[in-house]
Amino acid sequence: MRFLKDTDGYVLVLTLLFLPVFLGMAVLVIDISRGNNAHSDLQAAADALALAGAVELDGGSDAITRARAAMENVDNTVHFLGNDANNMQTVLEYEDVADNEFTVIFLRDIPPNDHDPIDQAWVDANFTTDGTDAEYVYVSARSEDLYSIFSSVLKPLIRTVPVRANAVAMSQSAVCDVPPLFICNPFEGEGITDLQTAFSNGLLHGRILKLHAKQNQNDPAGPGNFGFLQTNGTSSAADIRDFFAGARNPTCYESDTVDTKPGYATSIATGFNIRFDLYDAPYKNAQDVYGPAYNVRKGYEPGTGNFCRKQELVDPSTADFMGFPDNGTMGSPTNGAGGVLVGSPNDYGTFTTPAGPGTWDEWDISTYWSVNHPSNPTGHTVVESTFDHLGLQPSRYDVYRHEIETELASANNLVAENSTGGETGYPKCSDPDNNLDHVPAYDPADPSAPTGTKDRRVIIAAIVNCLANPFNGQATLPVNSYASIFMVRPIEKSSNNGKGNQDEDATLREGGTIDVEFVDITGFGGNGTLDTFIRAESILVR
């Protein structure tokens, strides 16, 4: 009876009874921790792969190919899947082969609600193999199963537990610190909507575009029209004009859509022309606020002997003064807006890849050079063309940059040199004493140049397909691409032999044009010079 009542040693008995439970719980906690760590590693691997691929989804025809190549350069590891030191770390590498640890699918769209799964039915309806359609990259990652210590103790339960992670990413970019300008794709009527390919093939090189505002407010915009974009805060006509003069636009524009501003695209001439060292009201005393470009040669004959007074743009055939001339042939684009002209190839409308010099109706580079650089009338032969690999002559922008870079690098003062009529490329009007002390001693296209001193004759514009997206007034439009464009000459006023009058709005509405030339374009076909203005990134959306 005493034995039955004896309580000595009961703790040991309870401990022995519950020890297996404690050990099992400890092993289970270890398994859960290993599973969490493994899932975190696998999720990080899926995220990294999706982000690497999504950044290449820029709408190019080879976007998927580039995305897969980028993902193949990503290595990841998953830890704690195995049960011994030899297999505790698993290296994951993506390859576009069957049975790879990663399943990669490119999608046109994803469900609008995050709670809705991307199941097989959705994939079947939205997957794409066309790089121009791919908006999202979906990654499903599954490595080796987690070896469960807890399950292995409790045979015959399942010893391994599957671990899987999914990620969805997309490309997103914004264009900042640019004027609020959009251009209706001048070549849309010719079927050229893939501007990246057209640009890389040289189809846009050296072709002047004479862009025009809408002539009738009630008409839809057409190829070659230009207009304004919405801006944050105030967007009065005076504000828009200031943005074109050089004031900082506080708005960043999305890479895929833009919002247009209703109303006539007018009243910008005086702001635009400041970049050419022309200071008209209300900017007559704004030389210290908005500076000109480094090289402002424009083919102007002085009025009353003063280059800074109201003056006319001399006809390009005039021997003593010459700005950049038009192409040998100018044509109205198919379905183009009224007043729009485009520098054309000899066989306008074919738009095949140029085969070399002479296949385009090129601009008269030799006459331009001999008039403006009489000390070396054949110097244009050493100007390097951006598309020299296609045998195309230098564009106007190539010549403009050559004049600046040669002057900065040597004593060969191409910007300062007088034309046969006495015009120089220096911005004399912005210096009250005409002593040229304000001329910067750096390359204005250099990204390291001080803020506000970048190349003032290059601006950024959104390109939209206005035929495919007809609109009138305010609208949200898909962006084809963004382009940097070179200001070939000041806005020409259509009345009074180019001199115009004080009514900037009326003269522009009557027929004044913005004359520009493509420099670069966003996307796979561009030269990459727009990176300074574009904030590009890939983001996880799931």
QUIQUI-V790164 format. One record per residue. RES is the residue in one letter. PHI is phi in whole degrees, -180 to 180 (NA if undefined). OMEGA is omega in whole degrees, 0 to 359 (NA if undefined). D_CENTER is the distance of its C-alpha to the mean C-alpha in whole Angstrom. Layout:
res=RES phi=PHI omega=OMEGA d_center=D_CENTER
res=RES phi=PHI omega=OMEGA d_center=D_CENTER
This chain:
res=M phi=NA omega=179 d_center=93
res=R phi=-63 omega=180 d_center=92
res=F phi=-62 omega=181 d_center=90
res=L phi=-69 omega=181 d_center=88
res=K phi=-91 omega=183 d_center=88
res=D phi=-72 omega=180 d_center=87
res=T phi=-106 omega=179 d_center=83
res=D phi=-64 omega=176 d_center=83
res=G phi=86 omega=184 d_center=80
res=Y phi=-71 omega=179 d_center=78
res=V phi=-64 omega=179 d_center=75
res=L phi=-64 omega=180 d_center=75
res=V phi=-64 omega=179 d_center=75
res=L phi=-62 omega=180 d_center=72
res=T phi=-63 omega=180 d_center=70
res=L phi=-65 omega=180 d_center=71
res=L phi=-68 omega=185 d_center=71
res=F phi=-94 omega=181 d_center=67
res=L phi=-57 omega=178 d_center=66
res=P phi=-60 omega=179 d_center=64
res=V phi=-66 omega=179 d_center=62
res=F phi=-62 omega=180 d_center=61
res=L phi=-64 omega=179 d_center=60
res=G phi=-63 omega=178 d_center=58
res=M phi=-64 omega=179 d_center=56
res=A phi=-64 omega=179 d_center=55
res=V phi=-65 omega=179 d_center=54
res=L phi=-64 omega=178 d_center=52
res=V phi=-63 omega=178 d_center=51
res=I phi=-62 omega=179 d_center=50
res=D phi=-62 omega=180 d_center=48
res=I phi=-63 omega=178 d_center=46
res=S phi=-64 omega=178 d_center=45
res=R phi=-62 omega=179 d_center=44
res=G phi=-64 omega=178 d_center=42
res=N phi=-64 omega=179 d_center=40
res=N phi=-64 omega=180 d_center=39
res=A phi=-64 omega=179 d_center=39
res=H phi=-66 omega=178 d_center=37
res=S phi=-63 omega=178 d_center=34
res=D phi=-62 omega=182 d_center=34
res=L phi=-68 omega=178 d_center=33
res=Q phi=-65 omega=177 d_center=31
res=A phi=-63 omega=178 d_center=29
res=A phi=-66 omega=178 d_center=29
res=A phi=-64 omega=179 d_center=27
res=D phi=-62 omega=182 d_center=25
res=A phi=-62 omega=181 d_center=24
res=L phi=-67 omega=180 d_center=23
res=A phi=-64 omega=180 d_center=21
res=L phi=-66 omega=180 d_center=19
res=A phi=-64 omega=180 d_center=19
res=G phi=-77 omega=186 d_center=18
res=A phi=-66 omega=183 d_center=16
res=V phi=-64 omega=179 d_center=13
res=E phi=-89 omega=183 d_center=13
res=L phi=-82 omega=183 d_center=13
res=D phi=-106 omega=180 d_center=10
res=G phi=87 omega=178 d_center=12
res=G phi=-74 omega=182 d_center=13
res=S phi=-65 omega=179 d_center=16
res=D phi=-105 omega=185 d_center=17
res=A phi=-61 omega=181 d_center=15
res=I phi=-67 omega=178 d_center=19
res=T phi=-60 omega=179 d_center=20
res=R phi=-68 omega=179 d_center=17
res=A phi=-65 omega=179 d_center=18
res=R phi=-64 omega=179 d_center=22
res=A phi=-64 omega=178 d_center=22
res=A phi=-65 omega=181 d_center=20
res=M phi=-68 omega=179 d_center=22
res=E phi=-69 omega=179 d_center=25
res=N phi=-89 omega=182 d_center=24
res=V phi=-100 omega=175 d_center=25
res=D phi=-112 omega=179 d_center=29
res=N phi=-140 omega=178 d_center=31
res=T phi=-130 omega=174 d_center=34
res=V phi=-121 omega=184 d_center=36
res=H phi=-108 omega=170 d_center=40
res=F phi=70 omega=176 d_center=43
res=L phi=-80 omega=184 d_center=43
res=G phi=-87 omega=183 d_center=46
res=N phi=-120 omega=175 d_center=50
res=D phi=-149 omega=186 d_center=50
res=A phi=-64 omega=184 d_center=49
res=N phi=-77 omega=182 d_center=48
res=N phi=-132 omega=178 d_center=46
res=M phi=-80 omega=179 d_center=44
res=Q phi=-126 omega=180 d_center=41
res=T phi=-119 omega=179 d_center=39
res=V phi=-90 omega=181 d_center=36
res=L phi=-111 omega=177 d_center=33
res=E phi=-134 omega=181 d_center=31
res=Y phi=-84 omega=170 d_center=29
res=E phi=-140 omega=180 d_center=30
res=D phi=-83 omega=180 d_center=29
res=V phi=-135 omega=178 d_center=33
res=A phi=-67 omega=177 d_center=35
res=D phi=65 omega=174 d_center=37
res=N phi=-74 omega=180 d_center=34
res=E phi=-63 omega=182 d_center=34
res=F phi=-111 omega=169 d_center=31
res=T phi=-104 omega=184 d_center=30
res=V phi=-117 omega=180 d_center=26
res=I phi=-132 omega=177 d_center=25
res=F phi=-99 omega=187 d_center=22
res=L phi=-121 omega=173 d_center=22
res=R phi=-81 omega=185 d_center=21
res=D phi=-156 omega=174 d_center=22
res=I phi=-129 omega=179 d_center=24
res=P phi=-59 omega=182 d_center=27
res=P phi=-67 omega=181 d_center=26
res=N phi=-102 omega=181 d_center=29
res=D phi=-63 omega=180 d_center=29
res=H phi=-79 omega=179 d_center=33
res=D phi=-82 omega=184 d_center=32
res=P phi=-75 omega=170 d_center=32
res=I phi=-92 omega=183 d_center=30
res=D phi=-94 omega=184 d_center=33
res=Q phi=-63 omega=179 d_center=34
res=A phi=-63 omega=179 d_center=34
res=W phi=-67 omega=179 d_center=31
res=V phi=-61 omega=181 d_center=30
res=D phi=-60 omega=184 d_center=31
res=A phi=-86 omega=190 d_center=30
res=N phi=-129 omega=180 d_center=26
res=F phi=-73 omega=180 d_center=26
res=T phi=-146 omega=172 d_center=24
res=T phi=-114 omega=181 d_center=23
res=D phi=-99 omega=182 d_center=21
res=G phi=-60 omega=180 d_center=17
res=T phi=-72 omega=181 d_center=16
res=D phi=-101 omega=187 d_center=18
res=A phi=-71 omega=179 d_center=18
res=E phi=-109 omega=184 d_center=16
res=Y phi=-133 omega=171 d_center=19
res=V phi=-119 omega=180 d_center=21
res=Y phi=-105 omega=181 d_center=24
res=V phi=-123 omega=172 d_center=26
res=S phi=-116 omega=184 d_center=30
res=A phi=-113 omega=174 d_center=32
res=R phi=-144 omega=179 d_center=35
res=S phi=-97 omega=175 d_center=37
res=E phi=-64 omega=179 d_center=41
res=D phi=-71 omega=176 d_center=43
res=L phi=-73 omega=176 d_center=44
res=Y phi=-80 omega=185 d_center=48
res=S phi=-89 omega=176 d_center=50
res=I phi=-67 omega=181 d_center=53
res=F phi=-61 omega=181 d_center=54
res=S phi=-68 omega=182 d_center=54
res=S phi=-68 omega=177 d_center=56
res=V phi=-73 omega=184 d_center=59
res=L phi=-99 omega=177 d_center=59
res=K phi=-56 omega=4 d_center=60
res=P phi=-97 omega=179 d_center=60
res=L phi=-65 omega=181 d_center=56
res=I phi=-62 omega=183 d_center=53
res=R phi=-87 omega=183 d_center=52
res=T phi=-119 omega=180 d_center=48
res=V phi=-126 omega=180 d_center=46
res=P phi=-69 omega=177 d_center=42
res=V phi=-126 omega=184 d_center=39
res=R phi=-140 omega=177 d_center=36
res=A phi=-144 omega=180 d_center=32
res=N phi=-125 omega=177 d_center=30
res=A phi=-150 omega=175 d_center=26
res=V phi=-132 omega=180 d_center=23
res=A phi=-134 omega=177 d_center=19
res=M phi=-141 omega=177 d_center=16
res=S phi=-91 omega=179 d_center=12
res=Q phi=-144 omega=178 d_center=11
res=S phi=-147 omega=178 d_center=8
res=A phi=-141 omega=179 d_center=8
res=V phi=-110 omega=187 d_center=7
res=C phi=-126 omega=176 d_center=10
res=D phi=58 omega=179 d_center=12
res=V phi=-132 omega=176 d_center=11
res=P phi=-65 omega=181 d_center=14
res=P phi=-81 omega=188 d_center=14
res=L phi=-123 omega=169 d_center=14
res=F phi=-126 omega=180 d_center=13
res=I phi=-128 omega=172 d_center=14
res=C phi=-74 omega=183 d_center=16
res=N phi=-45 omega=184 d_center=15
res=P phi=-66 omega=186 d_center=18
res=F phi=-105 omega=183 d_center=19
res=E phi=-62 omega=180 d_center=19
res=G phi=-66 omega=177 d_center=23
res=E phi=-88 omega=181 d_center=23
res=G phi=89 omega=180 d_center=22
res=I phi=-92 omega=175 d_center=18
res=T phi=-107 omega=175 d_center=16
res=D phi=-91 omega=185 d_center=14
res=L phi=-69 omega=179 d_center=12
res=Q phi=-63 omega=178 d_center=11
res=T phi=-65 omega=179 d_center=15
res=A phi=-60 omega=180 d_center=16
res=F phi=-66 omega=182 d_center=13
res=S phi=-65 omega=177 d_center=15
res=N phi=-85 omega=178 d_center=18
res=G phi=83 omega=185 d_center=18
res=L phi=-72 omega=180 d_center=19
res=L phi=-105 omega=187 d_center=16
res=H phi=-72 omega=173 d_center=18
res=G phi=70 omega=182 d_center=20
res=R phi=-107 omega=180 d_center=20
res=I phi=-75 omega=177 d_center=21
res=L phi=-116 omega=177 d_center=20
res=K phi=-100 omega=186 d_center=22
res=L phi=-85 omega=186 d_center=20
res=H phi=-136 omega=172 d_center=23
res=A phi=-72 omega=176 d_center=23
res=K phi=-60 omega=180 d_center=25
res=Q phi=-85 omega=179 d_center=29
res=N phi=-132 omega=184 d_center=30
res=Q phi=-58 omega=184 d_center=29
res=N phi=-87 omega=179 d_center=31
res=D phi=-82 omega=173 d_center=29
res=P phi=-70 omega=179 d_center=26
res=A phi=-69 omega=181 d_center=23
res=G phi=-132 omega=181 d_center=22
res=P phi=-51 omega=179 d_center=20
res=G phi=96 omega=172 d_center=20
res=N phi=-72 omega=170 d_center=20
res=F phi=-128 omega=180 d_center=18
res=G phi=-158 omega=185 d_center=18
res=F phi=-110 omega=176 d_center=18
res=L phi=-106 omega=176 d_center=16
res=Q phi=-64 omega=177 d_center=18
res=T phi=-126 omega=176 d_center=18
res=N phi=-70 omega=181 d_center=20
res=G phi=77 omega=183 d_center=24
res=T phi=-72 omega=180 d_center=25
res=S phi=-142 omega=178 d_center=24
res=S phi=-71 omega=178 d_center=26
res=A phi=-59 omega=179 d_center=26
res=A phi=-66 omega=179 d_center=27
res=D phi=-65 omega=179 d_center=24
res=I phi=-60 omega=179 d_center=22
res=R phi=-62 omega=178 d_center=23
res=D phi=-64 omega=179 d_center=23
res=F phi=-61 omega=179 d_center=19
res=F phi=-75 omega=175 d_center=19
res=A phi=-73 omega=179 d_center=22
res=G phi=137 omega=176 d_center=20
res=A phi=-64 omega=182 d_center=21
res=R phi=-74 omega=176 d_center=18
res=N phi=-83 omega=184 d_center=17
res=P phi=-76 omega=187 d_center=18
res=T phi=-101 omega=168 d_center=15
res=C phi=-102 omega=184 d_center=12
res=Y phi=-106 omega=180 d_center=10
res=E phi=-65 omega=182 d_center=10
res=S phi=-76 omega=186 d_center=7
res=D phi=-106 omega=179 d_center=10
res=T phi=-142 omega=174 d_center=12
res=V phi=-137 omega=177 d_center=13
res=D phi=-108 omega=181 d_center=17
res=T phi=-83 omega=179 d_center=18
res=K phi=-104 omega=180 d_center=21
res=P phi=-71 omega=177 d_center=24
res=G phi=107 omega=180 d_center=26
res=Y phi=-67 omega=176 d_center=26
res=A phi=-86 omega=185 d_center=23
res=T phi=-130 omega=174 d_center=25
res=S phi=69 omega=180 d_center=27
res=I phi=-102 omega=189 d_center=24
res=A phi=-58 omega=183 d_center=25
res=T phi=-67 omega=176 d_center=27
res=G phi=-69 omega=179 d_center=24
res=F phi=-60 omega=188 d_center=22
res=N phi=-76 omega=174 d_center=25
res=I phi=-56 omega=181 d_center=25
res=R phi=-64 omega=176 d_center=23
res=F phi=-101 omega=179 d_center=25
res=D phi=70 omega=177 d_center=28
res=L phi=-114 omega=186 d_center=29
res=Y phi=-111 omega=176 d_center=31
res=D phi=-105 omega=179 d_center=32
res=A phi=-57 omega=9 d_center=33
res=P phi=-96 omega=186 d_center=32
res=Y phi=-112 omega=185 d_center=31
res=K phi=-61 omega=181 d_center=34
res=N phi=-118 omega=185 d_center=34
res=A phi=-105 omega=183 d_center=31
res=Q phi=-62 omega=181 d_center=30
res=D phi=-83 omega=181 d_center=30
res=V phi=-97 omega=182 d_center=28
res=Y phi=-124 omega=182 d_center=25
res=G phi=-87 omega=178 d_center=25
res=P phi=-87 omega=172 d_center=25
res=A phi=-74 omega=178 d_center=23
res=Y phi=-70 omega=183 d_center=24
res=N phi=-122 omega=186 d_center=25
res=V phi=-118 omega=179 d_center=26
res=R phi=-59 omega=187 d_center=28
res=K phi=-144 omega=178 d_center=28
res=G phi=77 omega=181 d_center=32
res=Y phi=-96 omega=171 d_center=33
res=E phi=-92 omega=185 d_center=37
res=P phi=-66 omega=174 d_center=39
res=G phi=-93 omega=183 d_center=40
res=T phi=50 omega=176 d_center=44
res=G phi=78 omega=184 d_center=43
res=N phi=-125 omega=182 d_center=40
res=F phi=-67 omega=185 d_center=37
res=C phi=-97 omega=177 d_center=36
res=R phi=-94 omega=175 d_center=38
res=K phi=-54 omega=186 d_center=37
res=Q phi=-144 omega=182 d_center=36
res=E phi=-105 omega=174 d_center=35
res=L phi=-82 omega=185 d_center=33
res=V phi=-72 omega=176 d_center=35
res=D phi=-58 omega=183 d_center=35
res=P phi=-57 omega=181 d_center=33
res=S phi=-81 omega=179 d_center=37
res=T phi=-66 omega=191 d_center=38
res=A phi=-74 omega=190 d_center=40
res=D phi=-95 omega=180 d_center=39
res=F phi=-132 omega=180 d_center=36
res=M phi=-157 omega=168 d_center=33
res=G phi=-88 omega=178 d_center=29
res=F phi=-67 omega=183 d_center=26
res=P phi=-83 omega=175 d_center=28
res=D phi=-70 omega=170 d_center=27
res=N phi=-67 omega=180 d_center=27
res=G phi=-59 omega=176 d_center=30
res=T phi=-126 omega=176 d_center=30
res=M phi=-118 omega=182 d_center=28
res=G phi=-136 omega=174 d_center=28
res=S phi=-83 omega=180 d_center=27
res=P phi=-65 omega=179 d_center=24
res=T phi=-58 omega=183 d_center=26
res=N phi=59 omega=183 d_center=26
res=G phi=-74 omega=179 d_center=24
res=A phi=-72 omega=180 d_center=25
res=G phi=-61 omega=178 d_center=28
res=G phi=86 omega=183 d_center=28
res=V phi=-85 omega=175 d_center=24
res=L phi=-133 omega=181 d_center=25
res=V phi=-131 omega=173 d_center=23
res=G phi=-62 omega=195 d_center=24
res=S phi=-117 omega=167 d_center=25
res=P phi=-72 omega=180 d_center=27
res=N phi=-55 omega=179 d_center=30
res=D phi=-100 omega=187 d_center=30
res=Y phi=-61 omega=177 d_center=28
res=G phi=106 omega=179 d_center=27
res=T phi=-80 omega=176 d_center=27
res=F phi=54 omega=172 d_center=24
res=T phi=-85 omega=181 d_center=25
res=T phi=-61 omega=180 d_center=23
res=P phi=-58 omega=181 d_center=25
res=A phi=-95 omega=180 d_center=28
res=G phi=142 omega=182 d_center=28
res=P phi=-55 omega=177 d_center=29
res=G phi=95 omega=179 d_center=31
res=T phi=-80 omega=172 d_center=29
res=W phi=-109 omega=167 d_center=27
res=D phi=-81 omega=189 d_center=29
res=E phi=-77 omega=177 d_center=27
res=W phi=-79 omega=188 d_center=27
res=D phi=-83 omega=182 d_center=30
res=I phi=-70 omega=184 d_center=29
res=S phi=-67 omega=179 d_center=33
res=T phi=-69 omega=177 d_center=34
res=Y phi=-55 omega=184 d_center=32
res=W phi=-68 omega=183 d_center=32
res=S phi=-66 omega=178 d_center=36
res=V phi=-73 omega=187 d_center=36
res=N phi=-92 omega=179 d_center=34
res=H phi=-133 omega=185 d_center=35
res=P phi=-65 omega=179 d_center=39
res=S phi=-70 omega=179 d_center=40
res=N phi=-146 omega=190 d_center=38
res=P phi=-66 omega=179 d_center=37
res=T phi=-110 omega=184 d_center=36
res=G phi=-65 omega=181 d_center=34
res=H phi=-66 omega=183 d_center=31
res=T phi=-70 omega=180 d_center=32
res=V phi=-102 omega=179 d_center=30
res=V phi=-72 omega=182 d_center=27
res=E phi=-83 omega=178 d_center=24
res=S phi=-90 omega=175 d_center=22
res=T phi=-60 omega=180 d_center=19
res=F phi=-115 omega=178 d_center=20
res=D phi=-62 omega=180 d_center=23
res=H phi=-66 omega=175 d_center=23
res=L phi=-102 omega=179 d_center=24
res=G phi=77 omega=182 d_center=26
res=L phi=-91 omega=180 d_center=24
res=Q phi=-67 omega=179 d_center=25
res=P phi=-59 omega=174 d_center=23
res=S phi=-78 omega=176 d_center=21
res=R phi=-62 omega=179 d_center=22
res=Y phi=-66 omega=177 d_center=19
res=D phi=-59 omega=180 d_center=20
res=V phi=-67 omega=178 d_center=24
res=Y phi=-57 omega=179 d_center=23
res=R phi=-67 omega=179 d_center=21
res=H phi=-62 omega=179 d_center=24
res=E phi=-61 omega=181 d_center=27
res=I phi=-71 omega=186 d_center=25
res=E phi=-65 omega=178 d_center=25
res=T phi=-66 omega=179 d_center=28
res=E phi=-66 omega=182 d_center=30
res=L phi=-71 omega=186 d_center=28
res=A phi=-94 omega=185 d_center=30
res=S phi=-153 omega=178 d_center=33
res=A phi=-87 omega=180 d_center=36
res=N phi=-83 omega=191 d_center=35
res=N phi=-82 omega=183 d_center=34
res=L phi=-73 omega=178 d_center=31
res=V phi=-72 omega=183 d_center=30
res=A phi=-77 omega=185 d_center=33
res=E phi=-64 omega=178 d_center=35
res=N phi=-79 omega=171 d_center=37
res=S phi=-72 omega=179 d_center=37
res=T phi=-62 omega=177 d_center=40
res=G phi=-95 omega=176 d_center=40
res=G phi=102 omega=179 d_center=39
res=E phi=-81 omega=176 d_center=35
res=T phi=-115 omega=178 d_center=34
res=G phi=-86 omega=181 d_center=30
res=Y phi=-70 omega=179 d_center=31
res=P phi=-81 omega=185 d_center=30
res=K phi=-70 omega=189 d_center=34
res=C phi=-69 omega=181 d_center=33
res=S phi=-81 omega=177 d_center=32
res=D phi=-112 omega=184 d_center=35
res=P phi=-55 omega=182 d_center=38
res=D phi=-95 omega=181 d_center=40
res=N phi=53 omega=180 d_center=38
res=N phi=-100 omega=174 d_center=38
res=L phi=64 omega=180 d_center=35
res=D phi=-66 omega=184 d_center=35
res=H phi=-81 omega=185 d_center=32
res=V phi=-67 omega=184 d_center=30
res=P phi=-71 omega=179 d_center=28
res=A phi=-99 omega=177 d_center=29
res=Y phi=-149 omega=179 d_center=25
res=D phi=-79 omega=183 d_center=22
res=P phi=-67 omega=177 d_center=20
res=A phi=-92 omega=181 d_center=17
res=D phi=-70 omega=180 d_center=18
res=P phi=-58 omega=181 d_center=16
res=S phi=-86 omega=179 d_center=19
res=A phi=-63 omega=182 d_center=20
res=P phi=-56 omega=179 d_center=22
res=T phi=-56 omega=179 d_center=20
res=G phi=87 omega=182 d_center=20
res=T phi=-118 omega=177 d_center=21
res=K phi=-68 omega=183 d_center=17
res=D phi=-60 omega=188 d_center=17
res=R phi=-81 omega=178 d_center=18
res=R phi=-102 omega=175 d_center=18
res=V phi=-124 omega=177 d_center=14
res=I phi=-128 omega=182 d_center=12
res=I phi=-109 omega=179 d_center=9
res=A phi=-137 omega=172 d_center=9
res=A phi=-82 omega=178 d_center=9
res=I phi=-104 omega=180 d_center=10
res=V phi=-127 omega=177 d_center=13
res=N phi=-92 omega=188 d_center=16
res=C phi=-80 omega=176 d_center=19
res=L phi=-73 omega=179 d_center=22
res=A phi=-74 omega=182 d_center=21
res=N phi=-131 omega=183 d_center=20
res=P phi=-62 omega=181 d_center=23
res=F phi=-156 omega=176 d_center=23
res=N phi=-149 omega=182 d_center=25
res=G phi=90 omega=182 d_center=25
res=Q phi=-84 omega=181 d_center=23
res=A phi=-160 omega=171 d_center=21
res=T phi=-101 omega=188 d_center=18
res=L phi=-121 omega=173 d_center=16
res=P phi=-69 omega=181 d_center=14
res=V phi=-92 omega=172 d_center=10
res=N phi=-71 omega=181 d_center=10
res=S phi=-173 omega=169 d_center=6
res=Y phi=-110 omega=182 d_center=5
res=A phi=-133 omega=167 d_center=7
res=S phi=-91 omega=184 d_center=9
res=I phi=-127 omega=180 d_center=12
res=F phi=-94 omega=178 d_center=15
res=M phi=-77 omega=184 d_center=18
res=V phi=-70 omega=182 d_center=21
res=R phi=-155 omega=177 d_center=24
res=P phi=-62 omega=175 d_center=25
res=I phi=-64 omega=181 d_center=25
res=E phi=-85 omega=176 d_center=28
res=K phi=-87 omega=191 d_center=31
res=S phi=-79 omega=183 d_center=33
res=S phi=-100 omega=173 d_center=36
res=N phi=56 omega=175 d_center=39
res=N phi=57 omega=177 d_center=38
res=G phi=90 omega=181 d_center=34
res=K phi=-77 omega=181 d_center=35
res=G phi=69 omega=177 d_center=35
res=N phi=-148 omega=184 d_center=37
res=Q phi=-77 omega=182 d_center=36
res=D phi=-90 omega=183 d_center=35
res=E phi=-61 omega=183 d_center=31
res=D phi=-61 omega=184 d_center=30
res=A phi=-67 omega=183 d_center=33
res=T phi=-68 omega=179 d_center=32
res=L phi=-67 omega=181 d_center=28
res=R phi=-67 omega=181 d_center=30
res=E phi=-74 omega=181 d_center=32
res=G phi=162 omega=178 d_center=30
res=G phi=-64 omega=183 d_center=28
res=T phi=-127 omega=167 d_center=24
res=I phi=-99 omega=184 d_center=21
res=D phi=-100 omega=187 d_center=21
res=V phi=-137 omega=178 d_center=18
res=E phi=-141 omega=179 d_center=16
res=F phi=-65 omega=175 d_center=13
res=V phi=-109 omega=181 d_center=12
res=D phi=-156 omega=183 d_center=9
res=I phi=-145 omega=178 d_center=6
res=T phi=-74 omega=177 d_center=4
res=G phi=103 omega=190 d_center=6
res=F phi=-66 omega=185 d_center=10
res=G phi=-92 omega=184 d_center=11
res=G phi=-83 omega=181 d_center=9
res=N phi=-95 omega=177 d_center=11
res=G phi=86 omega=183 d_center=9
res=T phi=-79 omega=181 d_center=9
res=L phi=-89 omega=184 d_center=6
res=D phi=-60 omega=180 d_center=7
res=T phi=-62 omega=185 d_center=9
res=F phi=-97 omega=189 d_center=7
res=I phi=-108 omega=174 d_center=6
res=R phi=-99 omega=184 d_center=8
res=A phi=-106 omega=178 d_center=8
res=E phi=-160 omega=172 d_center=12
res=S phi=-108 omega=184 d_center=14
res=I phi=-130 omega=175 d_center=17
res=L phi=-82 omega=177 d_center=21
res=V phi=-111 omega=174 d_center=22
res=R phi=-150 omega=NA d_center=25
